[in-house]
Amino acid sequence: MSPTNRAPWHPTALLLILSLWLATVGNLPLWKALWRLPETHGLQAVITLGSLVLVVLAATVLLLGLFLWPRWLKPAGIALLLITASSSYFMSSYGIVIDPTMLTNVVQTDMGEAMDLLSWPLVVTLALGAVLPGIWWWRQPVRRVGAGRLVLQQLGVGLLGLLVAVAMLWMSFQDVASLMRNHKTLRYMINPFNSVYAVARVSVGRAAQAQQVLEPIGMDAHLTAPGNSVDTSPLIVLVVGETARAANFGLGGYARDTTPQLKQLQAEGDLVYFSNVSSCGTNTQTSLPCMFSSQGRERFEGADSHQENLLDVLQRAGLAVLWLDNQSGCKGVCDRIPHTDTRNLNLPDICPDGECFDEAMLRTLPDELARLDPERRARGTVVVMHQMGSHGPAYYKRSPPAMKLFQPECNSNALQECPPEQLQNAYDNSLRNTDHLLAQTVRWLQTLQRPTALVYVSDHGESLGEKGLYLHGMPYRMAPTEQTHVPMLAWASKSLQHTQGLRLECLKGQAAQPWSHDNLFHTMLGLARVGTTALDGKLDMLAPCTGPT
């Protein structure tokens, strides 16, 4: 496409037009969210909203002033149109906000996850919000202006934008400050500054991480009661769930029976469900490394995985450690131990359409165990199974036909267009598949003549339309409980209960206490009978119910 033959635009005029588009149309989710607030009605509220529009417009002019140079102006405009249109779609459709955590999720998204997010509403939004305006923008001729004059004009435009923004904020500072203080998510809805801020934060964080040296922990790790035979040493399976929320877990009192097989195991007496567990984050990128860390959520928040984790300590103690992944990777947690990807196995019955159900991990587990170092296996083995679980928005893909009890399902990834009951059906069916995986894993462990145990905990929860929110990834301090309250359970064989003096009746009495991902590191070390100064017995969930009475 080449510019038309009409009179060329002055760069500043073109910049003002784009700024006006971005500040108004590009921020429709923000203006809608503000208009729905109870405190934004009445004359003073209209004045406050008008001031906010002018502030965003002035700030956008100030930002675009950095790209006033002819070679930069049009590419920068196209990029901002695409960023603004796409973020507007996801904010409107799923109720999310754009912050550094959400950007990290985007960067970590693989092709399968990206395809699950594609929909016709997204295509239409990009066409109307970015492609058509972008075509117009690209075709406009731009007047050549001398470098000296352009610098002065650029400074003038930037100064004008700054002055207007400051003036508008000063005139309505109290009202704007109150809005932003009481509704913190609004600050992450201002296009394109939310994306610019997120990119800056993530870039700085990654640069800092690249300079960090891996910090070892648990250098004194040892087994307090090592096994001496592959057939009799302990085998512990840790299943990390994906996007399972406690509110829909049958064992937790949910009205629907989403965990029928686990309830049967619970009735047999060897399974304990922990009903009050909080996640370390609201997304896999944060929660997964955090739950395996010894740091805990408060210390880990904002940090990256520059410190060794639970699996390193288990391996250092002499155990065989294995990671099976049916998700988009272990986020660095399993980098230093044996690990296998099960997403694309040639198992037609459980891997339709090139994507395997979680049962693939259990199917391959015996063979993967046989490949581990026999000397380590003789001391004991810990296996981590990382689920696809209830990963959205295509929940209907997470359960095979045999698990689809609740009908009809939402068969779309445009969740806001599905009736709530159909969305609930698809999500609950995915939990039934998790129930099946966990129960089948326990039944397999019961066939082994050795001490065995299974621990399950989800990485984070999920919003299913409550308060207009979908999916997950909200900033933790603003996140609803649906995204942070997660299911957790433990099962132990009679043999393991005997050898470790684990009293399940005692543990059931503590199951309703407040627990969190902070407890996982220490609980797993205690369960694996690893002695180390890195273990804090006060955070070991099993410690009060283990050993002599």
C-alpha positions as CSV (number, residue, x, y, z in Angstrom):
1,M,0.0,0.0,0.0
2,S,1.4,3.4,-0.9
3,P,0.3,6.8,0.4
4,T,-2.4,8.6,-1.5
5,N,-1.9,11.8,-3.6
6,R,-3.7,14.0,-1.2
7,A,-2.0,16.9,0.7
8,P,0.5,15.4,3.2
9,W,-0.3,15.6,6.9
10,H,2.0,17.4,9.3
11,P,3.5,14.7,11.6
12,T,2.1,16.4,14.7
13,A,-1.5,16.5,13.3
14,L,-1.3,12.8,12.4
15,L,0.0,12.1,15.9
16,L,-2.9,13.9,17.5
17,I,-5.4,11.9,15.5
18,L,-3.9,8.6,16.6
19,S,-3.7,9.8,20.2
20,L,-7.4,10.7,20.1
21,W,-8.3,7.2,18.7
22,L,-6.2,5.4,21.3
23,A,-7.5,7.5,24.2
24,T,-11.1,7.0,23.3
25,V,-11.9,3.9,21.2
26,G,-8.8,2.1,22.4
27,N,-9.8,2.6,26.0
28,L,-13.5,1.6,25.8
29,P,-13.0,-1.2,28.4
30,L,-11.7,1.4,30.8
31,W,-14.5,3.9,30.2
32,K,-17.2,1.2,30.5
33,A,-15.7,0.0,33.7
34,L,-15.6,3.5,35.1
35,W,-19.2,4.2,34.0
36,R,-20.4,1.1,35.9
37,L,-19.0,2.3,39.2
38,P,-21.6,3.8,41.6
39,E,-19.4,6.8,42.4
40,T,-19.2,7.9,38.7
41,H,-22.8,9.2,38.4
42,G,-23.8,12.8,38.8
43,L,-22.4,16.1,37.4
44,Q,-19.1,15.9,39.4
45,A,-18.6,12.4,38.3
46,V,-19.0,13.4,34.6
47,I,-16.4,16.2,35.2
48,T,-14.1,13.6,36.7
49,L,-14.5,11.2,33.8
50,G,-14.0,14.0,31.3
51,S,-10.8,15.0,33.1
52,L,-9.6,11.4,33.0
53,V,-10.3,11.3,29.2
54,L,-8.2,14.4,28.8
55,V,-5.4,13.1,31.1
56,V,-5.2,9.8,29.0
57,L,-5.3,11.8,25.8
58,A,-2.5,14.2,27.0
59,A,-0.4,11.3,28.3
60,T,-0.9,9.4,24.9
61,V,0.3,12.5,23.0
62,L,3.3,12.7,25.3
63,L,4.1,9.0,24.7
64,L,3.7,9.3,20.9
65,G,5.8,12.4,20.9
66,L,8.8,10.0,21.3
67,F,7.9,8.5,17.9
68,L,7.4,11.8,15.9
69,W,10.3,11.0,13.6
70,P,9.1,10.1,10.1
71,R,10.7,6.6,10.1
72,W,9.3,5.7,13.5
73,L,5.9,7.3,13.3
74,K,3.9,4.8,11.2
75,P,5.5,1.6,12.5
76,A,5.0,2.8,16.1
77,G,1.4,3.7,15.3
78,I,0.7,0.2,13.8
79,A,2.2,-1.5,16.8
80,L,0.2,0.6,19.3
81,L,-3.0,-0.1,17.4
82,L,-2.4,-3.8,17.5
83,I,-1.5,-3.8,21.2
84,T,-4.4,-1.6,22.2
85,A,-7.0,-3.6,20.1
86,S,-5.8,-7.0,21.4
87,S,-5.6,-5.9,25.1
88,S,-9.0,-4.2,24.8
89,Y,-10.5,-7.5,23.5
90,F,-9.1,-9.6,26.3
91,M,-10.0,-7.1,29.0
92,S,-13.6,-6.8,27.7
93,S,-14.1,-10.5,27.1
94,Y,-12.4,-12.1,30.1
95,G,-12.4,-9.2,32.6
96,I,-8.6,-9.4,33.0
97,V,-6.2,-6.6,33.3
98,I,-2.8,-6.1,31.7
99,D,0.0,-6.1,34.2
100,P,3.5,-7.6,34.3
101,T,2.2,-11.0,35.4
102,M,-0.3,-11.1,32.6
103,L,2.4,-10.2,30.1
104,T,4.6,-12.9,31.4
105,N,1.7,-15.4,30.8
106,V,1.5,-14.1,27.2
107,V,5.3,-14.6,26.7
108,Q,5.0,-18.2,28.1
109,T,2.0,-19.2,26.0
110,D,2.7,-22.0,23.6
111,M,1.1,-22.6,20.2
112,G,-1.6,-24.9,21.6
113,E,-2.7,-22.4,24.2
114,A,-2.6,-19.6,21.7
115,M,-4.9,-21.5,19.3
116,D,-7.3,-22.0,22.2
117,L,-7.6,-18.3,22.5
118,L,-8.4,-17.6,18.8
119,S,-12.1,-16.8,18.1
120,W,-14.2,-14.8,15.6
121,P,-14.9,-12.1,18.1
122,L,-11.1,-11.6,18.5
123,V,-10.7,-11.5,14.7
124,V,-13.5,-8.9,14.4
125,T,-12.0,-6.8,17.2
126,L,-8.6,-6.8,15.6
127,A,-10.0,-6.0,12.2
128,L,-12.1,-3.0,13.4
129,G,-9.7,-1.8,16.1
130,A,-6.3,-2.3,14.4
131,V,-6.4,-3.5,10.8
132,L,-8.8,-0.9,9.3
133,P,-7.4,2.1,11.2
134,G,-3.9,0.8,10.5
135,I,-4.6,0.7,6.8
136,W,-5.8,4.3,6.9
137,W,-2.8,5.3,9.1
138,W,-0.3,3.7,6.8
139,R,-1.7,5.3,3.6
140,Q,-1.6,8.8,4.9
141,P,1.2,10.9,3.3
142,V,3.4,12.7,5.9
143,R,4.9,16.2,5.3
144,R,8.7,16.4,5.5
145,V,9.8,18.7,8.3
146,G,13.4,19.8,9.0
147,A,15.1,18.0,11.8
148,G,15.6,21.2,13.8
149,R,12.0,22.2,13.5
150,L,10.8,18.7,14.2
151,V,12.8,18.5,17.4
152,L,11.3,21.8,18.6
153,Q,7.8,20.7,17.7
154,Q,8.4,17.4,19.4
155,L,9.5,19.1,22.6
156,G,6.5,21.5,22.3
157,V,4.0,18.6,21.8
158,G,5.5,16.7,24.7
159,L,5.5,19.7,26.9
160,L,1.9,20.6,26.0
161,G,0.8,17.0,26.7
162,L,2.6,17.1,30.1
163,L,1.1,20.4,31.0
164,V,-2.5,19.4,30.1
165,A,-2.1,16.1,32.0
166,V,-0.8,17.8,35.1
167,A,-3.5,20.5,34.9
168,M,-6.3,18.0,34.6
169,L,-4.9,15.9,37.4
170,W,-4.6,18.9,39.6
171,M,-8.2,20.0,38.9
172,S,-9.7,16.6,39.9
173,F,-6.9,15.0,41.9
174,Q,-9.0,14.0,44.9
175,D,-11.7,12.3,42.8
176,V,-9.2,10.6,40.5
177,A,-7.0,9.5,43.4
178,S,-10.0,8.1,45.3
179,L,-11.1,6.1,42.2
180,M,-7.7,4.6,41.7
181,R,-7.2,3.9,45.4
182,N,-10.6,2.1,45.7
183,H,-10.5,0.3,42.4
184,K,-6.8,-0.6,41.9
185,T,-7.5,-2.7,38.8
186,L,-8.3,0.5,36.8
187,R,-4.6,1.5,36.6
188,Y,-4.0,-1.7,34.7
189,M,-6.7,-1.0,32.2
190,I,-5.3,2.3,30.7
191,N,-4.2,1.5,27.1
192,P,-1.4,1.6,25.9
193,F,0.3,2.5,29.2
194,N,-0.6,-0.8,30.9
195,S,1.3,-2.7,28.2
196,V,4.2,-0.3,28.1
197,Y,4.6,-0.6,31.9
198,A,4.3,-4.3,31.8
199,V,7.0,-4.6,29.1
200,A,9.3,-2.4,31.0
201,R,8.9,-4.3,34.3
202,V,9.3,-7.7,32.6
203,S,12.4,-6.6,30.6
204,V,14.1,-5.2,33.7
205,G,13.2,-8.3,35.7
206,R,14.6,-10.6,33.0
207,A,17.8,-8.5,32.7
208,A,18.3,-8.8,36.5
209,Q,17.6,-12.5,36.5
210,A,20.2,-13.1,33.8
211,Q,22.8,-11.7,36.1
212,Q,21.9,-13.9,39.0
213,V,23.8,-17.1,40.0
214,L,21.8,-20.1,41.0
215,E,21.8,-20.2,44.8
216,P,22.0,-23.7,46.3
217,I,19.9,-24.7,49.3
218,G,19.7,-27.8,51.5
219,M,23.4,-28.7,51.0
220,D,23.2,-31.0,54.1
221,A,20.2,-32.9,52.7
222,H,20.2,-36.6,53.6
223,L,17.7,-39.4,54.0
224,T,16.8,-40.2,57.6
225,A,15.5,-43.7,56.8
226,P,16.7,-44.6,53.3
227,G,15.3,-47.6,51.5
228,N,17.4,-50.5,50.4
229,S,15.4,-52.1,47.5
230,V,13.5,-50.8,44.5
231,D,10.6,-53.0,45.4
232,T,10.3,-51.9,49.0
233,S,11.5,-48.2,49.0
234,P,8.9,-45.4,49.2
235,L,7.3,-44.1,46.1
236,I,5.6,-40.7,46.4
237,V,3.6,-39.1,43.6
238,L,2.9,-35.3,43.6
239,V,0.3,-34.2,41.1
240,V,0.3,-30.5,40.3
241,G,-3.2,-29.6,39.1
242,E,-3.9,-26.8,36.6
243,T,-6.7,-24.2,37.1
244,A,-8.7,-26.3,39.5
245,R,-10.6,-24.2,42.0
246,A,-11.8,-25.4,45.4
247,A,-15.3,-24.0,44.9
248,N,-16.1,-26.7,42.3
249,F,-14.3,-29.6,43.9
250,G,-16.7,-32.3,45.1
251,L,-14.6,-33.3,48.1
252,G,-15.0,-29.7,49.4
253,G,-18.7,-29.8,49.6
254,Y,-19.6,-28.6,46.0
255,A,-23.2,-29.4,45.2
256,R,-22.2,-31.4,42.1
257,D,-20.3,-34.7,42.4
258,T,-17.2,-33.7,40.5
259,T,-15.0,-36.1,42.4
260,P,-17.0,-39.4,42.7
261,Q,-13.9,-41.7,42.5
262,L,-12.0,-39.7,45.1
263,K,-15.0,-39.8,47.4
264,Q,-14.8,-43.6,47.2
265,L,-11.2,-43.5,48.2
266,Q,-12.0,-41.1,51.0
267,A,-14.6,-43.5,52.3
268,E,-11.9,-46.2,52.5
269,G,-10.2,-44.0,55.1
270,D,-6.8,-43.3,53.6
271,L,-7.5,-40.0,51.9
272,V,-7.5,-36.5,53.6
273,Y,-8.9,-33.4,51.8
274,F,-7.5,-30.0,52.9
275,S,-10.4,-27.5,52.5
276,N,-8.7,-24.2,53.2
277,V,-5.6,-23.9,51.0
278,S,-4.4,-20.7,49.3
279,S,-2.2,-20.6,46.2
280,C,1.1,-18.8,45.8
281,G,-0.1,-16.9,42.7
282,T,-2.9,-16.6,40.2
283,N,-1.0,-18.0,37.2
284,T,1.2,-21.0,36.5
285,Q,4.3,-18.8,35.8
286,T,4.3,-17.6,39.4
287,S,2.6,-20.4,41.3
288,L,4.6,-23.3,39.9
289,P,8.1,-22.1,40.8
290,C,6.8,-20.6,44.1
291,M,5.2,-23.7,45.4
292,F,8.4,-25.7,44.9
293,S,10.5,-22.9,46.5
294,S,11.4,-22.7,50.2
295,Q,10.9,-18.9,50.2
296,G,7.1,-18.7,50.5
297,R,4.8,-16.4,48.7
298,E,5.7,-13.1,50.5
299,R,9.4,-13.5,49.8
300,F,9.1,-15.1,46.4
301,E,6.7,-12.5,45.0
302,G,8.6,-10.4,42.5
303,A,11.6,-12.8,42.5
304,D,12.6,-15.3,39.9
305,S,13.8,-18.9,40.2
306,H,17.4,-18.0,41.0
307,Q,17.4,-20.4,44.0
308,E,17.3,-24.2,44.0
309,N,14.0,-25.8,44.7
310,L,12.4,-28.8,46.4
311,L,13.4,-31.2,43.6
312,D,17.0,-30.2,43.9
313,V,17.0,-31.0,47.6
314,L,15.2,-34.3,47.1
315,Q,17.8,-35.3,44.4
316,R,20.7,-34.1,46.6
317,A,19.4,-36.3,49.4
318,G,19.9,-39.3,47.1
319,L,16.3,-40.0,45.9
320,A,15.3,-40.7,42.3
321,V,13.2,-37.7,41.1
322,L,11.1,-37.6,37.9
323,W,8.9,-34.9,36.3
324,L,6.2,-35.8,33.8
325,D,4.7,-32.8,32.0
326,N,1.4,-32.7,30.2
327,Q,1.4,-28.9,30.2
328,S,3.4,-26.1,28.6
329,G,6.6,-26.8,30.6
330,C,7.8,-26.7,34.2
331,K,8.8,-23.0,34.2
332,G,12.4,-24.0,35.2
333,V,11.4,-26.1,38.1
334,C,12.5,-29.4,36.6
335,D,15.5,-28.2,34.6
336,R,18.0,-30.1,36.7
337,I,16.2,-33.5,37.1
338,P,15.0,-36.1,34.6
339,H,11.8,-34.9,32.9
340,T,9.5,-36.0,30.1
341,D,6.9,-34.3,28.0
342,T,3.7,-36.4,27.4
343,R,1.7,-33.9,25.4
344,N,2.3,-35.4,22.0
345,L,2.5,-39.2,22.5
346,N,1.3,-41.7,19.9
347,L,-1.6,-43.0,22.0
348,P,-4.7,-42.6,19.8
349,D,-7.2,-43.6,22.5
350,I,-6.1,-40.8,24.9
351,C,-4.3,-38.4,22.6
352,P,-7.0,-37.2,20.1
353,D,-6.3,-34.3,17.8
354,G,-2.6,-34.2,18.7
355,E,-3.3,-33.3,22.4
356,C,-3.0,-35.9,25.2
357,F,-5.3,-36.2,28.2
358,D,-3.6,-36.3,31.5
359,E,-4.0,-40.1,31.7
360,A,-1.0,-40.2,29.3
361,M,1.3,-39.5,32.2
362,L,0.0,-42.5,34.2
363,R,0.2,-44.7,31.1
364,T,3.9,-43.9,30.6
365,L,4.9,-43.7,34.3
366,P,6.1,-47.4,34.7
367,D,8.5,-47.2,31.7
368,E,9.8,-43.8,32.8
369,L,10.5,-45.1,36.3
370,A,12.4,-48.0,34.9
371,R,14.8,-45.6,33.2
372,L,15.8,-43.9,36.4
373,D,19.1,-44.7,38.3
374,P,18.4,-48.0,40.1
375,E,20.6,-47.0,43.1
376,R,18.6,-43.9,43.7
377,R,15.3,-45.8,43.2
378,A,16.4,-48.3,45.9
379,R,16.5,-45.4,48.3
380,G,13.1,-44.0,47.3
381,T,11.4,-42.2,44.4
382,V,9.4,-38.9,44.0
383,V,7.4,-38.4,40.8
384,V,5.8,-35.1,39.9
385,M,2.9,-35.2,37.4
386,H,2.1,-31.7,35.9
387,Q,-1.5,-31.7,34.6
388,M,-3.2,-30.0,31.8
389,G,-6.1,-30.2,34.2
390,S,-8.8,-27.6,33.6
391,H,-6.8,-25.2,31.5
392,G,-9.0,-22.7,29.8
393,P,-10.6,-21.2,28.0
394,A,-11.3,-24.4,26.0
395,Y,-12.5,-26.4,29.0
396,Y,-14.4,-28.8,26.8
397,K,-11.1,-30.1,25.4
398,R,-10.0,-31.2,28.9
399,S,-12.3,-34.2,29.3
400,P,-12.9,-37.3,27.1
401,P,-16.4,-38.3,26.2
402,A,-16.6,-40.8,29.1
403,M,-16.2,-37.9,31.6
404,K,-18.7,-35.5,30.1
405,L,-21.5,-36.1,32.6
406,F,-22.8,-32.5,32.7
407,Q,-24.5,-31.4,29.5
408,P,-24.7,-29.4,27.4
409,E,-21.2,-28.0,27.4
410,C,-19.8,-24.7,26.3
411,N,-17.9,-25.7,23.1
412,S,-16.4,-22.3,22.6
413,N,-13.4,-20.3,23.8
414,A,-15.5,-17.1,23.8
415,L,-16.6,-17.8,27.3
416,Q,-18.7,-14.6,27.7
417,E,-21.0,-15.8,24.9
418,C,-21.8,-19.1,26.5
419,P,-24.7,-19.5,29.0
420,P,-23.3,-19.7,32.5
421,E,-24.6,-23.2,33.1
422,Q,-22.9,-24.5,29.9
423,L,-19.6,-23.0,30.9
424,Q,-20.0,-24.6,34.4
425,N,-20.7,-27.9,32.7
426,A,-17.5,-27.9,30.6
427,Y,-15.4,-26.8,33.6
428,D,-16.9,-29.4,36.0
429,N,-16.4,-32.2,33.4
430,S,-12.7,-31.3,33.3
431,L,-12.6,-31.7,37.1
432,R,-14.2,-35.2,36.7
433,N,-11.3,-36.0,34.5
434,T,-8.8,-34.9,37.2
435,D,-10.8,-37.0,39.7
436,H,-10.3,-40.0,37.3
437,L,-6.6,-39.4,37.0
438,L,-6.0,-39.1,40.7
439,A,-8.1,-42.2,41.6
440,Q,-6.5,-44.3,38.9
441,T,-3.0,-43.3,40.1
442,V,-4.0,-44.3,43.6
443,R,-5.4,-47.6,42.4
444,W,-2.1,-48.2,40.6
445,L,-0.1,-47.4,43.7
446,Q,-2.2,-49.8,45.7
447,T,-1.0,-52.6,43.5
448,L,2.6,-52.1,44.5
449,Q,4.1,-53.9,47.4
450,R,5.9,-50.9,48.8
451,P,5.1,-47.7,50.9
452,T,3.3,-45.3,48.6
453,A,1.6,-41.9,48.8
454,L,0.0,-39.3,46.6
455,V,-0.3,-35.6,47.1
456,Y,-2.4,-33.3,44.9
457,V,-2.6,-29.5,44.8
458,S,-3.7,-27.1,42.1
459,D,-1.4,-24.3,41.0
460,H,-4.2,-21.7,41.1
461,G,-7.9,-21.3,40.7
462,E,-10.2,-19.9,38.0
463,S,-12.9,-17.3,37.5
464,L,-16.0,-18.5,35.6
465,G,-17.8,-15.2,35.1
466,E,-18.2,-14.1,38.7
467,K,-18.2,-10.3,38.8
468,G,-17.5,-10.3,35.0
469,L,-14.1,-12.1,35.4
470,Y,-13.0,-15.1,33.5
471,L,-9.8,-17.3,33.5
472,H,-7.1,-16.2,36.0
473,G,-4.0,-14.1,36.4
474,M,-5.4,-11.1,38.3
475,P,-2.9,-9.3,40.5
476,Y,-2.8,-11.3,43.7
477,R,-3.9,-8.6,46.1
478,M,-6.9,-7.9,43.9
479,A,-7.7,-11.4,42.9
480,P,-11.1,-13.0,43.9
481,T,-11.0,-16.1,46.1
482,E,-12.0,-18.2,43.1
483,Q,-8.5,-17.6,41.7
484,T,-6.6,-18.3,45.0
485,H,-8.6,-20.9,46.9
486,V,-7.3,-24.3,45.6
487,P,-8.0,-28.0,46.3
488,M,-5.4,-30.1,48.0
489,L,-5.5,-33.7,49.2
490,A,-3.2,-36.5,50.4
491,W,-3.5,-40.3,50.2
492,A,-1.1,-42.7,52.0
493,S,-0.9,-46.5,51.8
494,K,-1.3,-48.5,55.0
495,S,2.4,-49.5,54.5
496,L,3.6,-45.9,54.5
497,Q,1.3,-45.0,57.4
498,H,3.0,-47.7,59.4
499,T,6.6,-47.1,58.5
500,Q,6.3,-43.3,59.1
501,G,3.9,-43.4,62.0
502,L,1.5,-41.2,60.0
503,R,-1.9,-40.9,61.8
504,L,-4.5,-40.0,59.3
505,E,-7.2,-39.4,61.9
506,C,-5.0,-36.8,63.5
507,L,-4.4,-35.2,60.0
508,K,-8.1,-35.2,59.3
509,G,-8.6,-33.2,62.4
510,Q,-6.3,-30.5,61.1
511,A,-7.5,-30.6,57.5
512,A,-9.6,-27.4,57.8
513,Q,-6.8,-25.3,59.1
514,P,-5.5,-22.5,56.9
515,W,-2.7,-23.9,54.6
516,S,-1.0,-22.6,51.5
517,H,1.5,-23.4,48.9
518,D,4.1,-22.2,51.4
519,N,3.6,-25.6,53.2
520,L,4.4,-27.8,50.2
521,F,8.2,-27.6,50.2
522,H,8.4,-28.6,53.9
523,T,5.6,-31.2,53.8
524,M,7.2,-33.0,50.8
525,L,10.6,-33.1,52.5
526,G,9.0,-34.5,55.6
527,L,7.0,-37.1,53.7
528,A,10.2,-38.2,51.8
529,R,12.0,-38.4,55.1
530,V,14.7,-35.9,54.1
531,G,16.7,-34.2,56.9
532,T,18.0,-30.8,56.2
533,T,18.3,-27.3,57.8
534,A,16.2,-26.1,54.9
535,L,13.2,-27.9,56.4
536,D,11.0,-25.9,58.7
537,G,9.0,-28.4,60.8
538,K,6.4,-25.7,61.7
539,L,5.4,-25.6,58.0
540,D,5.3,-29.4,57.5
541,M,1.6,-30.2,57.4
542,L,2.2,-33.8,58.4
543,A,4.7,-33.2,61.3
544,P,2.1,-32.9,64.1
545,C,0.6,-36.3,63.0
546,T,3.8,-38.2,62.4
547,G,5.9,-40.3,64.8
548,P,5.1,-41.7,68.2
549,T,1.8,-40.5,69.8
